[in-house]
Amino acid sequence: MVNHKRRKRLLKLLAEHNTASVPQLVDWLNASPATVRRDISWLAARSLLTRTRGGAANLEQKKRGFTLTSETFQNNIQCRAEHKRAIARYAAGMCNEGETIIINGGTTTFMMAEFLTDHHLKILTNSFLMAERLLVSSENEIIVPGGKVYREQNVILSPFDNDITQHHYAAKMFMSVYGLSLLGLMEADPLLIQAEKRLISQAEELIVLADSSKFAKKAGLILCGLNRVSTVITDTEASDSAVQLLEQSGVRVVTVEREALPVQMAPSAFNAPYGYEAVGMFQPEATH
């Protein structure tokens, strides 16, 4: 693809998705990472897009006051959805009837909602999409913290230390993360770090849902060390070396085979950030 056509396509993709990482653009444009980075620099120099950590954002996204640097929920839920669904199914199977659990706002953790509809749990979550879905499709007791709603990530974050989370204890916390390494769990946003540290402190057992792509992601902020993690659920594409390093750090690692998505959860269904029309979710306009 010649330069001007590729750059035009890149801008069109950002108009559709608002933000994108370099790996996503590499896949969508069938170009090398070096080429994509050069295109982002060229377009940013002409004020046609905004550079972000590890990718680019549509200028209109910037104008709307987008304050979190993490990728949007819509972009993330389309990525490796078959792997995430299998991980979410296994995680939901770890829940015991009547216990209190915490689920953070992430695309893999959100997929747990499908498998929790027949449970009777007390669930504290900062994902307002998960809260809405479980309220209409289950008898679980749902608790959400107070704070600002970040639409692009579909999470509720509070700037205050004394929010409602401090009054709830949970047997387990299930969480998605930006990246995973020997240093620990990594996130890209200080606001997410602040909120999730509070949630982690209220749980006895920390269970991380991370598809194998998370082992290659690096970020500048460490959420917590591996000594705080009891279990990592990932997919069978995780390298043997990554699994062994986690196990040597005392972390139990579970690997699951990816599973095909039902028709209503095919990638085309994720063109809207909430998707899941056939299972009772919102169906908003098409546009981390």
C-alpha positions as CSV (number, residue, x, y, z in Angstrom):
1,M,0.0,0.0,0.0
2,V,1.4,3.4,-1.0
3,N,2.1,6.0,1.7
4,H,-0.9,8.3,1.2
5,K,-3.4,5.5,0.9
6,R,-2.1,3.8,4.1
7,R,-2.1,7.0,6.0
8,K,-5.6,7.8,4.8
9,R,-6.7,4.3,5.9
10,L,-5.0,4.9,9.3
11,L,-7.0,8.0,9.9
12,K,-10.2,6.3,8.9
13,L,-9.5,3.5,11.4
14,L,-8.9,6.1,14.2
15,A,-12.2,7.8,13.2
16,E,-13.9,4.4,13.7
17,H,-12.1,3.2,16.8
18,N,-11.0,6.5,18.5
19,T,-7.7,5.0,19.6
20,A,-5.4,2.2,18.4
21,S,-2.2,0.7,19.5
22,V,0.8,0.1,17.2
23,P,0.2,-3.7,17.1
24,Q,-3.5,-3.2,16.2
25,L,-2.5,-0.8,13.3
26,V,0.1,-3.2,12.1
27,D,-2.5,-5.9,11.9
28,W,-5.2,-3.7,10.3
29,L,-2.8,-2.0,7.8
30,N,-0.7,-5.1,7.1
31,A,2.4,-2.9,7.6
32,S,5.5,-3.2,9.7
33,P,5.7,-1.6,13.2
34,A,8.4,0.8,11.9
35,T,6.2,1.9,9.1
36,V,3.2,2.4,11.4
37,R,5.3,4.5,13.8
38,R,6.6,6.6,10.9
39,D,3.1,7.2,9.7
40,I,1.9,8.2,13.2
41,S,4.8,10.7,13.5
42,W,4.1,12.1,10.0
43,L,0.4,12.5,10.7
44,A,1.0,13.9,14.2
45,A,3.4,16.5,12.9
46,R,0.6,17.8,10.6
47,S,-1.9,17.8,13.5
48,L,-4.0,15.0,11.9
49,L,-3.9,12.7,14.9
50,T,-2.7,12.6,18.5
51,R,0.2,10.4,19.6
52,T,-0.4,8.3,22.7
53,R,1.7,5.8,24.7
54,G,2.1,2.9,22.3
55,G,-0.3,4.2,19.6
56,A,-2.4,7.0,18.3
57,A,-5.8,8.7,19.0
58,N,-8.3,10.4,16.8
59,L,-8.2,14.2,17.4
60,E,-11.9,14.3,18.2
61,Q,-11.2,11.9,21.0
62,K,-8.8,14.4,22.5
63,K,-11.3,17.2,22.1
64,R,-13.8,15.3,24.2
65,G,-11.5,15.3,27.1
66,F,-10.2,11.7,27.0
67,T,-8.1,11.4,30.2
68,L,-7.1,7.8,30.4
69,T,-4.3,6.6,28.2
70,S,-5.4,3.0,28.1
71,E,-7.0,1.6,25.0
72,T,-10.8,1.8,24.7
73,F,-13.1,-1.0,25.8
74,Q,-14.4,-1.4,22.3
75,N,-11.0,-1.9,20.8
76,N,-9.9,-4.3,23.5
77,I,-12.9,-6.5,23.5
78,Q,-12.5,-7.3,19.8
79,C,-8.9,-8.4,20.4
80,R,-8.4,-12.1,21.1
81,A,-12.0,-12.5,22.1
82,E,-11.9,-16.3,21.8
83,H,-9.1,-16.6,24.2
84,K,-10.6,-14.1,26.7
85,R,-14.0,-16.0,26.7
86,A,-12.3,-19.3,27.6
87,I,-10.3,-17.6,30.4
88,A,-13.5,-15.9,31.7
89,R,-15.4,-19.1,31.7
90,Y,-12.7,-20.8,33.8
91,A,-12.6,-17.8,36.2
92,A,-16.3,-17.9,36.8
93,G,-16.1,-21.5,37.7
94,M,-13.8,-20.6,40.6
95,C,-16.6,-18.7,42.3
96,N,-18.4,-20.4,45.2
97,E,-22.0,-19.8,45.9
98,G,-22.7,-17.1,48.5
99,E,-19.2,-15.6,48.6
100,T,-18.2,-12.0,48.0
101,I,-15.9,-11.3,45.0
102,I,-14.4,-8.2,43.4
103,I,-14.2,-7.9,39.6
104,N,-12.3,-5.0,38.1
105,G,-13.3,-3.2,34.9
106,G,-11.6,-5.0,31.9
107,T,-12.7,-6.8,28.8
108,T,-11.7,-10.3,29.9
109,T,-13.3,-9.8,33.3
110,F,-16.4,-8.4,31.7
111,M,-16.8,-11.7,29.8
112,M,-17.2,-13.4,33.2
113,A,-20.7,-11.9,33.4
114,E,-22.1,-14.4,30.9
115,F,-21.1,-17.3,33.2
116,L,-22.2,-15.7,36.5
117,T,-25.9,-15.4,35.6
118,D,-26.9,-18.5,37.6
119,H,-24.8,-17.7,40.7
120,H,-25.8,-16.0,43.9
121,L,-22.8,-13.9,44.8
122,K,-22.1,-10.5,46.3
123,I,-20.1,-8.7,43.5
124,L,-18.2,-5.5,43.9
125,T,-17.2,-4.1,40.5
126,N,-16.1,-0.8,39.0
127,S,-17.3,-1.9,35.6
128,F,-20.7,-0.3,35.1
129,L,-21.4,-2.5,32.1
130,M,-20.9,-5.6,34.1
131,A,-23.1,-4.2,36.9
132,E,-25.9,-3.4,34.4
133,R,-25.7,-6.8,32.8
134,L,-25.8,-8.8,36.0
135,L,-28.6,-6.7,37.5
136,V,-30.9,-7.5,34.6
137,S,-29.8,-11.1,34.0
138,S,-29.0,-12.6,37.5
139,E,-29.8,-12.5,41.2
140,N,-26.3,-11.6,42.2
141,E,-26.0,-8.7,44.7
142,I,-24.2,-5.9,42.9
143,I,-22.1,-3.1,44.5
144,V,-20.4,-0.3,42.6
145,P,-18.1,2.4,43.9
146,G,-18.9,6.1,43.6
147,G,-16.8,8.2,41.2
148,K,-16.4,9.4,37.6
149,V,-17.5,7.2,34.7
150,Y,-14.9,6.9,32.0
151,R,-17.0,6.0,28.9
152,E,-14.2,4.8,26.7
153,Q,-13.0,2.2,29.3
154,N,-16.4,1.7,30.8
155,V,-15.1,1.9,34.4
156,I,-16.0,4.0,37.4
157,L,-13.0,5.6,39.2
158,S,-13.0,7.6,42.4
159,P,-10.3,10.1,43.2
160,F,-10.9,9.6,47.0
161,D,-9.3,7.1,49.3
162,N,-12.3,6.7,51.5
163,D,-14.8,5.4,48.9
164,I,-17.2,2.5,49.4
165,T,-14.6,-0.2,48.6
166,Q,-12.9,0.1,51.9
167,H,-16.0,-1.3,53.7
168,H,-16.1,-4.5,51.7
169,Y,-14.0,-7.6,52.1
170,A,-13.8,-10.2,49.3
171,A,-12.6,-13.8,49.2
172,K,-11.4,-13.3,45.7
173,M,-10.6,-10.5,43.3
174,F,-10.6,-11.2,39.6
175,M,-8.8,-8.7,37.5
176,S,-7.6,-7.9,34.0
177,V,-4.3,-6.1,33.6
178,Y,-2.4,-4.1,30.9
179,G,0.7,-6.3,31.1
180,L,2.3,-9.0,33.2
181,S,6.0,-9.6,33.9
182,L,8.4,-10.8,36.5
183,L,8.2,-7.3,38.0
184,G,4.5,-7.9,38.6
185,L,1.2,-6.6,37.2
186,M,1.5,-3.5,35.1
187,E,-0.9,-0.7,34.1
188,A,-0.6,2.4,31.9
189,D,-2.7,4.9,33.9
190,P,-2.0,6.4,37.3
191,L,-5.8,6.7,37.9
192,L,-6.3,3.0,37.3
193,I,-3.3,2.2,39.6
194,Q,-4.9,4.3,42.4
195,A,-8.3,2.6,42.2
196,E,-7.1,-0.9,41.7
197,K,-4.7,-0.8,44.6
198,R,-7.6,-0.1,46.8
199,L,-9.6,-3.0,45.4
200,I,-6.7,-5.4,45.7
201,S,-6.2,-4.5,49.4
202,Q,-9.8,-5.7,50.1
203,A,-9.4,-9.2,48.7
204,E,-7.8,-12.3,50.2
205,E,-7.0,-14.0,46.9
206,L,-5.9,-12.2,43.7
207,I,-6.7,-14.0,40.4
208,V,-5.4,-12.5,37.2
209,L,-7.1,-13.0,33.9
210,A,-4.5,-12.4,31.2
211,D,-4.4,-13.8,27.7
212,S,-1.0,-14.6,26.3
213,S,-0.5,-11.3,24.6
214,K,-0.3,-9.6,28.0
215,F,3.1,-11.2,28.6
216,A,4.6,-9.1,25.8
217,K,3.1,-5.8,27.0
218,K,5.2,-3.3,29.0
219,A,4.1,-0.3,30.9
220,G,5.7,2.2,33.2
221,L,3.6,1.6,36.2
222,I,3.6,-1.5,38.5
223,L,0.4,-2.2,40.2
224,C,1.7,-4.9,42.5
225,G,4.3,-7.6,42.7
226,L,3.8,-11.3,41.8
227,N,3.9,-12.2,45.5
228,R,0.4,-10.7,45.8
229,V,-0.9,-12.9,42.9
230,S,-2.3,-16.4,43.7
231,T,-3.4,-17.5,40.3
232,V,-3.0,-16.4,36.6
233,I,-5.4,-17.8,34.1
234,T,-4.1,-17.5,30.5
235,D,-4.4,-19.3,27.2
236,T,-2.4,-22.2,25.8
237,E,-0.4,-19.8,23.5
238,A,1.5,-18.6,26.5
239,S,5.1,-19.6,26.2
240,D,6.5,-22.3,28.4
241,S,9.2,-19.9,29.7
242,A,6.6,-17.3,30.7
243,V,4.6,-20.0,32.6
244,Q,7.7,-21.4,34.3
245,L,8.8,-18.0,35.4
246,L,5.4,-17.4,37.0
247,E,5.4,-20.7,38.7
248,Q,8.9,-20.2,40.0
249,S,7.6,-17.0,41.6
250,G,5.0,-19.0,43.5
251,V,2.1,-18.2,41.1
252,R,-0.3,-21.0,40.1
253,V,-0.8,-20.9,36.3
254,V,-3.9,-22.3,34.6
255,T,-3.9,-22.5,30.7
256,V,-7.1,-22.9,28.8
257,E,-7.8,-23.6,25.1
258,R,-9.5,-20.7,23.3
259,E,-13.1,-21.4,22.4
260,A,-15.2,-20.3,19.4
261,L,-17.6,-17.4,20.0
262,P,-21.4,-17.8,19.8
263,V,-22.9,-16.1,16.8
264,Q,-24.1,-13.1,18.9
265,M,-20.6,-12.6,20.1
266,A,-18.8,-12.7,16.7
267,P,-16.4,-9.8,16.1
268,S,-19.0,-7.9,14.1
269,A,-21.1,-7.8,17.2
270,F,-18.4,-5.8,19.0
271,N,-18.7,-2.8,16.6
272,A,-20.5,-1.1,19.5
273,P,-18.7,-0.8,22.8
274,Y,-21.3,-2.7,24.7
275,G,-22.3,-5.3,22.1
276,Y,-24.1,-8.5,23.3
277,E,-27.4,-7.5,21.8
278,A,-28.7,-11.1,21.9
279,V,-27.9,-11.5,25.6
280,G,-29.5,-8.4,27.0
281,M,-26.8,-5.8,26.8
282,F,-27.2,-2.2,25.6
283,Q,-27.0,-1.7,21.8
284,P,-25.6,1.8,21.4
285,E,-24.1,3.5,18.3
286,A,-20.9,2.2,16.8
287,T,-17.9,4.5,17.5
288,H,-9.2,1.2,26.0
